[in-house]
């Protein structure tokens, strides 16, 4: 809804579109930086507590955004809204891991993905209707009833969270390094004017300091030891590649179809809606099949279909018809959605329950990095032929990753493979 409303916001606040785009940029920066921290805090202070705190902040910030009549205050309150969302999101996934039986985890994450995808699909449509009839502030007050309902339902139905371990601590220095690094990375991608040698050098130094801190810290923000678990590493790398393919499709299609083939914006909106809807529906379908077919087969199928769709995107140059593009985007949506619940389930099952917040935060960060990779590819590859070849290559790379989504077993029983690696760490 924000993306659709950006020109209207710029006009209402009497700023340029570039200046108004900081309303989106600040949200991306904060969401990327805070989610791993929030996941760790959920493990320390209780996931229910952190989820309630996140939704309360989101509610307050959404109300404050409605009353913002200058760009500076809107950016400040959007940052607060992002903090609330970033605290709530990973703890929501971690709570699912805690309360849902293992055999139903895949189907539950499928439903979770369906609802998330539907929100993303209908957001631009609802946003355009609200802005056209009620003005730009409506895209903020529409959040209020949803946030209130979420707060009330969470307070009544979610189980009480665990208390903080007296000996546990939060990696504050690691959090600072991660925030600075992701801020610099986001600025380089979303605002190319900041991508100079000094910014890149600062990013490299920050990355080195962060890795050094995490390796030395007794309770690091990101447990590198978790990546010794094949299922955890494969799940996170898989979502990175999958999101890179998905976001590349979303970013490149409007440019290709409008500038090269002069499709009207309404037609492009319908085509992207087909893509998003297919992805949402197949997320639910893939979740329902997770325990029946297994995570390995579904993730393998996801990359095979995504690769076939990317190959089909090349055919647009020979057959730029609405029907053909609708079909290949439908296939792309199927590929993007059907394996995601298996990836998320594998990431959660690979760690002990008491580390589900950390795992969820890392998974969310890898999702974000995939989106960032898509932005970079679309920006630096002007010939979309080569971009589509890159998407095919990413799908091919994803195929062997699916083999890592297998749980370790002991004699006759299943184990949680994260325990050994974490104990070793």
C-alpha positions in Angstrom: 0.0 0.0 0.0 2.9 2.4 0.7 4.4 1.8 -2.7 1.2 2.6 -4.4 0.7 5.7 -2.2 4.2 7.1 -2.5 3.4 9.7 -5.3 0.3 10.9 -3.4 2.4 11.2 -0.1 5.1 13.2 -1.9 2.5 15.6 -3.3 0.7 16.0 0.0 3.9 16.7 2.0 5.3 18.8 -0.8 8.5 16.8 -1.2 10.2 15.1 -4.2 9.5 11.4 -4.9 13.1 10.6 -4.1 12.7 12.2 -0.7 9.4 10.4 -0.1 11.0 7.1 -0.9 12.7 7.2 2.5 9.4 6.2 3.9 10.0 2.8 2.3 13.8 2.7 2.7 13.7 3.3 6.5 11.2 0.4 6.9 13.5 -1.9 4.9 16.6 -0.9 7.0 14.9 -1.4 10.4 13.1 -4.6 9.4 16.4 -6.1 8.2 18.4 -5.0 11.2 16.0 -5.7 14.1 14.6 -9.2 13.2 17.6 -11.2 14.2 17.8 -9.2 17.5 14.1 -9.6 18.1 14.3 -13.4 17.5 17.0 -13.6 20.1 15.1 -11.4 22.6 12.1 -13.7 22.1 14.2 -16.7 23.2 15.5 -14.7 26.2 12.4 -12.8 27.4 9.5 -14.9 26.0 8.1 -15.0 22.5 4.5 -14.1 23.6 5.8 -11.0 25.5 7.9 -9.8 22.5 5.0 -10.5 20.0 2.6 -8.4 22.1 5.2 -5.6 22.4 5.8 -5.7 18.7 2.1 -5.4 17.8 1.6 -2.6 20.4 4.4 -0.6 18.9 3.0 -1.3 15.4 -0.4 0.0 16.5 0.9 3.1 18.1 3.2 3.9 15.2 0.4 3.4 12.6 -1.8 5.9 14.5 1.1 8.3 14.7 1.7 8.0 10.9 -1.8 9.2 10.3 -1.1 12.5 12.2 2.3 13.1 10.5 2.1 16.3 8.4 5.9 16.5 7.6 8.2 14.0 5.9 10.6 13.9 8.9 7.9 12.8 11.4 6.5 10.3 8.9 9.9 8.7 8.5 10.4 8.6 12.3 7.0 6.9 12.9 7.6 4.5 10.0 10.8 3.5 11.7 8.9 2.8 14.9 6.3 0.9 12.9 9.1 -1.2 11.4 10.5 -1.9 14.9 7.1 -3.2 15.9 6.8 -5.3 12.8 10.3 -6.7 13.1 9.8 -7.7 16.8 6.4 -9.4 16.0 7.3 -11.2 12.8 10.1 -13.7 13.9 8.4 -14.3 17.2 5.2 -15.2 15.4 7.0 -17.9 13.4 8.8 -19.1 16.6 5.5 -19.4 18.5 4.1 -21.6 15.7 7.2 -23.8 16.1 6.5 -24.0 19.9 2.8 -24.7 19.9 2.1 -26.7 16.8 2.8 -30.5 16.8 5.7 -31.5 14.6 3.5 -33.5 12.1 1.4 -30.4 11.5 4.1 -27.9 11.2 4.4 -28.0 7.4 0.7 -27.5 6.8 0.6 -24.7 9.4 3.4 -22.8 7.8 1.6 -23.3 4.5 -1.4 -21.6 5.8 0.8 -18.9 7.3 2.4 -18.4 3.9 -1.0 -18.3 2.2 -2.2 -15.5 4.4 1.1 -13.5 4.1 1.0 -13.9 0.3 -2.6 -12.8 0.1 -1.8 -9.7 2.1 1.0 -8.8 -0.3 -1.2 -9.6 -3.3 -4.2 -7.5 -2.3 -2.2 -4.7 -0.7 -1.7 -2.6 -3.8 -5.3 -3.1 -4.9 -6.7 -2.1 -1.5 -4.2 0.7 -1.2 -5.2 2.3 -4.5 -8.9 2.2 -3.6 -8.3 3.7 -0.1 -6.1 6.5 -1.4 -8.4 7.3 -4.2 -11.5 7.6 -2.0 -10.2 8.6 1.5 -6.6 10.0 1.0 -3.2 8.8 1.9 -3.6 8.6 5.6 -6.2 5.8 5.1 -3.4 3.3 4.4 -2.3 3.8 8.0 -5.6 3.8 9.9 -6.7 0.7 8.0 -4.0 -1.1 10.1 -5.6 -0.2 13.4 -8.4 -2.7 13.6 -6.1 -5.5 12.5 -3.5 -4.6 15.1 -6.1 -4.3 17.8 -7.6 -7.7 16.9 -4.1 -9.3 16.8 -3.3 -7.8 20.2 -6.5 -9.1 21.8 -6.3 -12.5 20.3 -2.6 -12.9 21.2 -3.2 -11.9 24.8 -6.1 -14.4 25.2 -4.8 -17.4 23.2 -1.0 -17.4 23.1 0.7 -19.4 25.8 2.7 -17.6 28.4 6.3 -17.1 27.4 9.4 -18.4 29.2 11.3 -16.2 31.7 14.7 -14.9 30.9 17.6 -17.1 32.1 19.5 -15.3 34.8 22.8 -16.1 33.1 21.6 -15.3 29.6 22.6 -12.0 27.9 22.0 -10.1 24.7 24.8 -9.5 22.2 24.5 -5.7 22.2 27.8 -5.1 20.3 26.8 -7.7 17.6 23.4 -6.0 17.3 25.1 -2.6 16.7 27.5 -4.1 14.0 24.6 -5.9 12.3 22.4 -2.8 12.3 25.2 -0.6 10.8 26.1 -3.2 8.2 22.5 -3.8 7.0 21.9 -0.1 7.0 24.9 0.5 4.7 23.9 -2.5 2.5 20.3 -1.2 2.1 21.5 2.3 1.3 23.9 1.0 -1.4 21.0 -1.0 -3.1 18.1 1.4 -2.6 19.9 4.7 -3.1 22.8 4.2 -5.6 24.1 7.7 -4.9 25.4 6.4 -1.6 27.2 3.4 -3.2 30.8 4.9 -3.2 34.1 3.5 -2.3 33.9 4.8 1.3 30.5 3.2 1.9 31.7 -0.1 0.5 34.8 0.0 2.6 32.8 0.8 5.8 30.5 -2.1 4.9 33.4 -4.5 4.6 35.0 -3.3 7.9 31.6 -3.7 9.7 31.1 -7.2 8.3 34.5 -8.2 9.6 33.9 -6.7 13.0 30.5 -8.5 13.2 31.9 -11.9 12.3 34.7 -11.4 14.8 32.3 -10.4 17.5 30.0 -13.4 16.9 32.8 -15.9 16.9 34.1 -14.5 20.3 30.8 -13.8 22.0 29.6 -16.4 24.6 25.9 -15.9 23.5 26.1 -14.5 19.9 23.3 -12.8 18.1 23.6 -15.3 15.2 24.8 -18.8 16.1 27.2 -19.7 13.3 27.3 -23.2 14.8 23.7 -23.7 13.5 25.1 -23.6 10.0 27.0 -26.8 10.7 23.5 -28.5 10.7 22.9 -29.4 7.0 19.1 -29.0 7.3 19.4 -25.5 8.8 22.0 -24.3 6.3 20.1 -25.7 3.3 16.8 -24.2 4.4 18.2 -20.7 4.8 20.2 -20.8 1.5 17.1 -22.2 -0.2 14.9 -19.3 0.9 17.6 -16.8 -0.1 17.7 -18.2 -3.7 13.9 -18.6 -3.9 13.3 -15.0 -2.8 16.0 -13.7 -5.2 14.1 -15.4 -8.1 10.7 -14.3 -6.8 11.6 -10.6 -6.2 13.5 -10.4 -9.5 10.3 -11.4 -11.2 8.3 -8.8 -9.4 10.8 -6.0 -10.0 11.6 -6.7 -13.6 8.2 -7.5 -15.1 6.7 -4.0 -14.8 9.8 -2.5 -16.4 9.9 -5.0 -19.2 6.2 -5.0 -20.0 5.6 -1.2 -19.7 8.8 0.1 -21.3 9.5 -2.5 -23.9 6.0 -3.7 -24.8 3.9 -0.8 -23.7 1.5 -2.7 -21.5 -1.0 -0.5 -19.6 -0.3 -0.3 -15.9 -3.7 -2.0 -15.2 -2.6 -5.1 -17.3 0.7 -5.3 -15.5 -1.2 -5.1 -12.1 -3.4 -8.0 -13.2 -0.4 -10.1 -14.3 1.5 -9.5 -11.0 -1.7 -10.3 -9.1 -1.8 -13.7 -10.9 1.8 -14.3 -9.9 1.2 -13.4 -6.3 -2.1 -15.3 -6.0 -0.5 -18.5 -7.5 2.4 -18.2 -5.0 0.0 -17.8 -2.1 -2.2 -20.7 -3.0 0.7 -23.0 -3.7 2.3 -22.0 -0.4 -0.8 -23.5 1.3 -0.8 -26.5 -1.0 2.9 -27.1 -0.5 2.5 -26.9 3.3 -0.3 -29.5 3.2 2.0 -31.8 1.2 5.1 -31.3 3.4 4.7 -34.3 5.6 3.3 -36.5 2.8 5.9 -36.0 0.1 8.8 -34.7 2.3 10.6 -31.4 2.4 13.3 -32.6 0.0 10.9 -33.4 -2.9 8.9 -30.2 -2.5 11.9 -27.9 -2.5 13.4 -29.8 -5.4 10.1 -29.4 -7.2 10.0 -25.7 -6.3 13.4 -25.0 -8.0 12.5 -27.1 -11.0 9.3 -25.2 -11.6 11.0 -21.8 -10.9 13.7 -22.7 -13.4 11.1 -23.7 -16.0 9.3 -20.4 -15.4 12.6 -18.4 -15.8 13.1 -20.2 -19.1 9.6 -19.2 -20.1 10.3 -15.6 -19.3 12.8 -15.7 -22.2 9.9 -16.7 -24.4 8.3 -13.3 -23.8 10.6 -11.8 -26.3 9.2 -14.0 -29.0 5.6 -14.1 -27.8 4.7 -10.9 -25.8 1.0 -11.7 -25.5 -1.0 -11.2 -22.3 -2.1 -14.8 -22.2 1.4 -16.2 -22.6 2.8 -13.9 -19.9 -0.1 -14.8 -17.6 0.8 -18.5 -18.0 4.5 -18.2 -17.4 3.9 -16.0 -14.3 1.3 -18.5 -13.1 4.1 -21.2 -13.3 6.5 -18.8 -11.6 4.1 -18.2 -8.8 3.7 -22.0 -8.3 7.4 -22.5 -8.1 7.9 -19.6 -5.7 5.2 -20.8 -3.3 5.2 -24.6 -3.2 8.5 -25.1 -1.5 8.5 -22.2 1.0 6.7 -23.9 3.9 9.1 -26.8 3.6 12.1 -24.4 3.9 10.6 -22.7 6.9 9.7 -26.0 8.6 13.2 -27.4 8.0 14.8 -24.2 9.5 12.6 -24.5 12.6 12.9 -28.3 13.0 16.7 -28.1 12.7 17.1 -26.4 16.1 15.9 -27.0 19.6 12.6 -25.3 20.6 14.4 -22.9 23.0 16.3 -21.5 20.0 13.4 -21.1 17.6 13.4 -17.3 18.0 17.0 -17.2 16.8 16.3 -19.5 13.9 13.3 -17.5 12.9 15.2 -14.3 13.0 18.0 -15.8 10.8 15.5 -17.2 8.4 13.8 -13.8 8.0 17.2 -12.2 7.4 18.0 -14.6 4.6 14.6 -13.9 3.1 15.6 -10.2 3.1 19.1 -10.9 1.7 17.4 -12.7 -1.2 15.2 -9.6 -1.9 18.3 -7.5 -1.8 20.1 -9.7 -4.2 17.2 -9.4 -6.6 17.4 -5.6 -6.4 21.1 -5.7 -7.1 20.7 -8.0 -10.1 17.9 -5.9 -11.7 20.0 -2.8 -11.2 23.3 -4.0 -12.6 22.0 -6.3 -15.4 20.4 -3.9 -18.0 19.8 -6.7 -20.5 16.9 -8.7 -19.1 17.9 -11.7 -21.3 20.9 -12.2 -19.0 18.9 -11.6 -15.9 16.6 -14.5 -16.8 19.6 -16.6 -17.5 20.8 -15.7 -14.0 17.4 -16.8 -12.5 17.8 -20.1 -14.3 21.2 -20.5 -12.8 19.9 -19.7 -9.3 17.2 -22.4 -9.7 19.9 -24.9 -10.8 22.0 -24.1 -7.7 19.0 -24.6 -5.6 18.5 -28.2 -6.8 21.3 -29.8 -4.7 20.4 -27.7 -1.7 17.1 -29.7 -1.4 19.1 -32.8 -0.5 20.2 -31.2 2.7 16.6 -30.9 4.0 16.6 -34.3 5.6 16.4 -34.9 9.3 19.0 -36.9 11.1 17.7 -40.1 12.6 18.8 -42.3 15.4 17.8 -45.9 15.9 14.1 -45.9 15.2 13.5 -42.3 16.4 13.9 -38.8 15.0 16.3 -36.3 16.6 16.6 -32.6 16.5 19.9 -32.2 14.7 20.5 -28.7 16.0 21.2 -29.9 19.5 24.6 -31.5 18.9 26.0 -28.6 16.9 24.9 -26.0 19.5 26.3 -28.1 22.3 29.6 -28.4 20.4 29.6 -24.6 20.0 
